[in-house]
Amino acid sequence: MRRFLPVLALVLALGAALPAAAEERPLLQPSRDVAVTYRVVGGQAAGRSLRMAWLAAARKLRIEAPGMQGWSVIDQKAQRMLVVMERERAVVEVPPAAGGTLLPTEPPANARFSRGGSATIAGLPCTVWTYEDGRARGETCLTADGVMLRSSGSLGEQAGTVEAVTVSYGPQDPARFQAPPGYRNLALPPGALQGGPPPAR
């Protein structure tokens, strides 16, 4: 379980990097299936890579970090995260209350959000958006169809930056976004998220 905590903390910290505002709001999650490989270029996990895939219709996000013995799925509709540990053949469900809102693509409700310039990342154009919401602040670059190509954010002492390396559009297999059959369910250990980021949204 401990091997997952740095990546889980990074995901939660980056959740602060995609804000919203009442006056203007970009599309904050992909409108079609896509898989993206990111390079972590700042924060506690700098140098690592992350693979994220979106099952757009089901509003699910799968997260993999090379070197980790498993993967995670964020289910936006159910408001939960599943951490799948392959070696243990086990699944841990992380409720929203354990770490604030768990969805990297969901913005803070009260953020001040403003449009910036434009950029080209991984061969795709994106629009830069900045935000500030109390102690949380950051910047993200989003394509017109809601794919995050770069995101950096901070909340107190927690900070992180990721940038897309490759983007591949295409249908995703729904089976990859579910807990594998036959895996046992484990409870989240008490205090497992202590030292991770506080609620980001």
Secondary structure, DSSP 8 states (H G I E B T S, - for coil): -GGGHHHHHHHHHHGGGS---SS-----S-SS-EEEEEEEEEETTTT-EEEEEEETTTTEEEEE-TTSSEEEEEETTTTEEEEEETTTTEEEEE-GGGTS---TT---TT-EEEEEEEEEETTEEEEEEEEEETTEEEEEEE-TTS-EEEEEEEETTEEEEEEEEEEEES---GGGGS--TT-EEE---TTTTTTS-----
